[in-house]
């Protein structure tokens, strides 16, 4: 890994779930970090992680080319972590292109773009298409970019494992949509390590798919969570035709359990492709869900830290 001392690295989405881990690792390696956010005040919590003057903040929306250009000015490297489940085309396709074009125009040496397993311009889901179009836009504007495609990312602040844990705590009978769809959950800290490693391993022109050490079906994952939080539950597999009807008929409503686009995403496995470069090629050892999840899943147990699990 190259020396990051004094390097100015702009991180779009640095105040988000993955962003806080990436920023922490960059600061620990001596980089100067510019956190680019639509609302920088929401990322101020990152400031104490670095030394005096090591962290700076910029107001930038990836949908605004002018704001993006101002944020990348003077940067040695740029990292784009921004993703969204609304306005996906503008954020994940157009926004990715804006960041790449600005980085190229500013003479930035390295661009790292976070995409997702399943990114495909021909995907049936809008999310997958927007991610695929984003990759294409990045390659067109900045051909030497490094693209990282993680599977489902888990960690203390995630909205995936935590969401299921909350449902399992609340419901005696748990409906499982797409029970046979496979996932390869990857720890947020490993993804952050991969981002930092990609800055200096000569990884230009490469795409990496990031997955954890274990592949689980949706049903197996929820059963594992139930065991981890000490909740004995009955899991009921929902047939595709029923879940499709639910997503189509009610997915548009606020608070709906699943949208039509999410249902479409769940029709494909979310695992690292055979032969794809991954964490190993970046020198990162995958962390298992079981080895770290106890630190935060304890909040979903009946008696918290005093509970006994099977």
C-alpha positions as CSV (number, residue, x, y, z in Angstrom):
1,X,0.0,0.0,0.0
2,X,1.4,3.4,-1.0
3,X,2.2,6.0,1.6
4,X,-0.9,8.2,2.1
5,X,0.7,10.8,4.3
6,X,-0.4,14.2,3.1
7,X,-2.4,12.9,0.2
8,X,-5.8,14.7,-0.3
9,X,-8.5,12.2,-0.8
10,X,-12.1,13.3,-1.5
11,X,-14.7,10.8,-0.4
12,X,-18.2,11.3,-1.8
13,X,-20.7,9.8,0.8
14,X,-18.0,9.8,3.5
15,X,-20.6,10.3,6.2
16,X,-22.6,7.3,5.3
17,X,-22.6,3.7,6.6
18,X,-19.6,2.5,4.6
19,X,-18.1,6.0,4.4
20,X,-17.4,6.4,8.1
21,X,-15.2,3.2,8.0
22,X,-13.4,4.3,4.9
23,X,-12.7,7.8,6.3
24,X,-11.4,6.3,9.6
25,X,-8.9,4.1,7.8
26,X,-7.7,6.9,5.5
27,X,-7.2,9.2,8.5
28,X,-5.3,6.5,10.3
29,X,-2.9,6.2,7.4
30,X,-2.1,9.9,7.4
31,X,-4.3,11.0,4.5
32,X,-6.0,14.4,4.4
33,X,-9.7,13.6,3.8
34,X,-12.3,15.9,2.2
35,X,-15.8,14.5,3.0
36,X,-18.2,15.5,0.2
37,X,-21.8,15.4,1.3
38,X,-25.1,17.0,0.4
39,X,-25.4,18.1,4.0
40,X,-21.9,18.2,5.5
41,X,-23.1,19.0,9.0
42,X,-24.3,15.4,9.2
43,X,-20.7,14.2,8.8
44,X,-19.1,16.4,11.3
45,X,-19.0,13.5,13.7
46,X,-16.0,12.3,11.7
47,X,-13.8,15.3,12.6
48,X,-12.4,13.9,15.9
49,X,-11.2,10.8,14.1
50,X,-8.3,12.8,12.6
51,X,-5.7,15.3,13.7
52,X,-6.0,19.0,13.5
53,X,-6.7,20.1,9.9
54,X,-6.7,16.5,8.6
55,X,-10.4,16.5,7.8
56,X,-12.3,19.0,5.7
57,X,-15.9,19.1,4.5
58,X,-17.5,20.1,1.2
59,X,-21.1,20.5,0.2
60,X,-21.7,18.5,-2.9
61,X,-24.5,16.6,-4.6
62,X,-23.4,14.1,-7.2
63,X,-26.3,15.2,-9.4
64,X,-24.7,18.7,-9.7
65,X,-21.6,18.6,-12.0
66,X,-20.5,22.1,-10.8
67,X,-20.6,21.1,-7.1
68,X,-18.8,17.8,-7.8
69,X,-16.0,19.7,-9.7
70,X,-15.5,22.0,-6.8
71,X,-15.3,19.1,-4.4
72,X,-12.6,17.2,-6.3
73,X,-10.4,20.2,-7.1
74,X,-6.8,19.5,-5.9
75,X,-7.5,15.9,-4.9
76,X,-4.9,13.2,-5.3
77,X,-7.6,10.5,-5.3
78,X,-11.4,10.4,-5.3
79,X,-13.6,7.7,-3.8
80,X,-17.3,7.5,-4.7
81,X,-19.5,5.7,-2.2
82,X,-22.8,7.3,-3.0
83,X,-25.8,5.0,-3.6
84,X,-29.6,5.5,-3.3
85,X,-32.9,3.6,-3.6
86,X,-34.7,6.7,-4.9
87,X,-33.7,8.9,-7.9
88,X,-31.5,6.0,-8.8
89,X,-30.8,6.9,-12.4
90,X,-29.7,10.5,-11.4
91,X,-27.6,9.4,-8.4
92,X,-26.1,6.0,-9.4
93,X,-25.8,6.5,-13.1
94,X,-25.6,10.2,-13.8
95,X,-23.9,11.1,-10.5
96,X,-21.3,8.4,-11.0
97,X,-20.5,9.9,-14.4
98,X,-20.2,13.4,-13.0
99,X,-17.7,12.3,-10.3
100,X,-15.6,10.4,-12.9
101,X,-15.7,13.3,-15.4
102,X,-14.7,15.8,-12.7
103,X,-11.9,13.5,-11.5
104,X,-10.5,13.2,-15.0
105,X,-10.7,16.9,-15.7
106,X,-9.0,17.7,-12.4
107,X,-6.1,15.4,-13.2
108,X,-6.8,13.1,-10.2
109,X,-4.5,10.1,-10.1
110,X,-6.9,7.4,-8.8
111,X,-10.7,7.0,-8.8
112,X,-12.4,4.2,-6.8
113,X,-16.1,3.6,-7.6
114,X,-18.3,1.5,-5.3
115,X,-20.9,-0.4,-7.3
116,X,-22.7,-3.6,-6.4
117,X,-22.8,-7.3,-7.3
118,X,-25.7,-7.5,-9.8
119,X,-24.8,-4.2,-11.5
120,X,-26.0,-4.8,-15.1
121,X,-27.4,-2.3,-17.6
122,X,-29.7,-5.1,-18.7
123,X,-30.9,-6.0,-15.2
124,X,-34.7,-6.3,-14.8
125,X,-34.4,-4.1,-11.6
126,X,-34.0,-0.3,-11.8
127,X,-31.3,-0.6,-9.1
128,X,-29.2,-3.1,-11.0
129,X,-29.6,-1.1,-14.2
130,X,-28.6,2.2,-12.6
131,X,-25.6,0.6,-11.0
132,X,-24.6,-1.0,-14.4
133,X,-25.1,2.3,-16.2
134,X,-23.0,4.0,-13.5
135,X,-20.1,1.6,-14.1
136,X,-20.3,2.3,-17.9
137,X,-20.3,6.1,-17.3
138,X,-17.3,5.8,-15.0
139,X,-15.4,3.6,-17.5
140,X,-16.1,6.1,-20.3
141,X,-15.0,9.2,-18.4
142,X,-12.2,7.6,-16.3
143,X,-11.1,4.3,-17.9
144,X,-8.4,3.6,-15.2
145,X,-11.0,3.6,-12.4
146,X,-11.1,0.8,-9.9
147,X,-14.6,-0.6,-9.5
148,X,-15.6,-2.5,-6.3
149,X,-18.8,-4.6,-6.3
150,X,-19.7,-5.7,-2.7
151,X,-22.5,-8.1,-1.9
152,X,-24.8,-7.2,1.0
153,X,-22.7,-5.2,3.4
154,X,-23.2,-5.8,7.1
155,X,-22.1,-4.0,10.2
156,X,-23.3,-2.3,13.4
157,X,-25.1,0.5,11.5
158,X,-26.4,-1.5,8.6
159,X,-30.0,-1.5,7.4
160,X,-30.1,-5.2,6.4
161,X,-29.2,-7.5,9.3
162,X,-30.6,-5.0,11.7
163,X,-33.9,-4.8,9.9
164,X,-34.4,-8.6,10.0
165,X,-33.3,-8.8,13.6
166,X,-35.9,-6.2,14.5
167,X,-38.6,-8.1,12.6
168,X,-37.6,-11.4,14.2
169,X,-37.7,-9.9,17.6
170,X,-41.2,-8.6,17.0
171,X,-43.0,-11.4,15.1
172,X,-43.7,-14.9,16.4
173,X,-44.2,-16.1,12.8
174,X,-41.7,-14.7,10.2
175,X,-42.6,-14.6,6.5
176,X,-39.6,-15.1,4.2
177,X,-39.6,-13.6,0.7
178,X,-37.3,-15.2,-1.8
179,X,-36.2,-17.9,0.7
180,X,-33.8,-19.6,-1.7
181,X,-32.0,-16.5,-3.0
182,X,-28.3,-16.7,-2.0
183,X,-26.2,-13.9,-0.4
184,X,-22.5,-13.6,0.5
185,X,-22.6,-10.9,3.2
186,X,-19.4,-8.9,3.5
187,X,-18.3,-7.0,6.6
188,X,-18.2,-3.2,6.2
189,X,-14.7,-3.1,7.7
190,X,-13.5,-5.5,5.0
191,X,-15.0,-3.3,2.3
192,X,-13.3,-0.3,3.8
193,X,-10.0,-2.1,3.9
194,X,-10.5,-3.1,0.2
195,X,-11.1,0.5,-0.7
196,X,-7.9,1.6,0.9
197,X,-5.9,-1.3,-0.5
198,X,-7.2,-0.5,-4.0
199,X,-5.6,3.0,-3.7
200,X,-2.1,1.6,-3.9
201,X,-2.0,-1.9,-5.4
202,X,-1.8,-0.9,-9.1
203,X,-5.3,-2.1,-9.5
204,X,-6.2,0.2,-12.4
205,X,-8.6,-1.2,-15.0
206,X,-9.8,-3.8,-12.6
207,X,-13.1,-4.8,-11.1
208,X,-13.4,-6.6,-7.8
209,X,-16.4,-8.5,-6.4
210,X,-16.4,-8.5,-2.6
211,X,-18.1,-11.2,-0.6
212,X,-17.7,-12.7,2.9
213,X,-16.6,-16.2,3.7
214,X,-20.1,-17.7,3.9
215,X,-22.9,-18.1,1.3
216,X,-26.4,-18.2,2.9
217,X,-29.9,-18.4,1.4
218,X,-32.4,-15.8,2.6
219,X,-34.0,-18.4,4.8
220,X,-30.7,-19.6,6.3
221,X,-29.7,-16.0,7.0
222,X,-32.8,-15.2,8.9
223,X,-32.6,-18.5,10.8
224,X,-29.0,-17.6,11.8
225,X,-30.1,-14.2,13.0
226,X,-32.9,-15.7,15.1
227,X,-30.4,-18.1,16.7
228,X,-27.9,-15.2,17.3
229,X,-30.5,-13.2,19.2
230,X,-32.0,-16.2,21.1
231,X,-35.5,-16.1,19.4
232,X,-37.2,-19.3,18.4
233,X,-39.4,-18.5,15.5
234,X,-41.5,-20.2,12.9
235,X,-40.3,-19.2,9.4
236,X,-42.9,-19.4,6.6
237,X,-41.6,-19.4,3.0
238,X,-43.7,-17.1,0.8
239,X,-44.3,-18.4,-2.8
240,X,-42.9,-16.1,-5.5
241,X,-46.4,-15.5,-7.0
242,X,-47.6,-14.3,-3.6
243,X,-44.6,-12.0,-2.9
244,X,-44.7,-10.7,-6.5
245,X,-48.4,-9.8,-6.0
246,X,-47.6,-8.1,-2.7
247,X,-44.7,-6.1,-4.2
248,X,-46.7,-5.1,-7.3
249,X,-49.9,-4.2,-5.5
250,X,-48.5,-2.5,-2.4
251,X,-44.8,-1.8,-3.0
252,X,-45.5,1.8,-3.9
253,X,-46.9,2.6,-0.4
254,X,-44.8,4.2,2.3
255,X,-43.5,1.6,4.7
256,X,-44.3,-1.3,2.4
257,X,-42.4,-4.5,3.3
258,X,-41.0,-4.8,-0.2
259,X,-41.1,-2.8,-3.4
260,X,-41.4,-4.2,-6.9
261,X,-37.8,-3.3,-7.6
262,X,-36.5,-5.0,-4.5
263,X,-38.5,-8.1,-5.4
264,X,-36.9,-8.1,-8.8
265,X,-33.4,-7.8,-7.2
266,X,-34.2,-10.8,-5.1
267,X,-34.7,-13.0,-8.2
268,X,-31.0,-13.2,-8.6
269,X,-28.3,-14.6,-6.3
270,X,-26.1,-11.9,-4.8
271,X,-22.8,-13.8,-4.7
272,X,-19.3,-13.3,-6.0
273,X,-19.0,-14.7,-9.6
274,X,-16.8,-17.7,-10.2
275,X,-13.3,-16.5,-11.1
276,X,-13.8,-12.9,-10.1
277,X,-11.1,-11.0,-8.4
278,X,-12.0,-10.3,-4.8
279,X,-10.9,-9.5,-1.3
280,X,-8.0,-12.0,-1.5
281,X,-6.4,-10.2,-4.4
282,X,-6.5,-7.0,-2.3
283,X,-4.9,-8.6,0.7
284,X,-8.0,-8.6,2.8
285,X,-9.1,-11.7,4.8
286,X,-12.9,-12.0,4.9
287,X,-14.6,-11.5,8.3
288,X,-17.5,-13.8,9.2
289,X,-20.8,-12.5,10.4
290,X,-20.6,-14.7,13.5
291,X,-17.3,-13.2,14.6
292,X,-18.5,-9.6,14.8
293,X,-22.3,-9.5,14.9
294,X,-22.6,-10.4,18.6
295,X,-21.3,-6.9,19.4
296,X,-24.5,-5.2,18.2
297,X,-27.2,-8.0,17.8
298,X,-27.2,-8.2,21.6
299,X,-29.7,-5.3,21.6
300,X,-32.3,-7.6,20.1
301,X,-32.1,-10.3,22.8
302,X,-34.9,-10.6,25.4
303,X,-32.5,-9.8,28.2
304,X,-29.8,-8.0,26.3
305,X,-26.2,-8.9,27.4
306,X,-27.6,-11.1,30.1
307,X,-29.4,-13.4,27.7
308,X,-28.3,-16.9,26.8
309,X,-28.5,-18.1,23.2
310,X,-28.9,-21.6,22.0
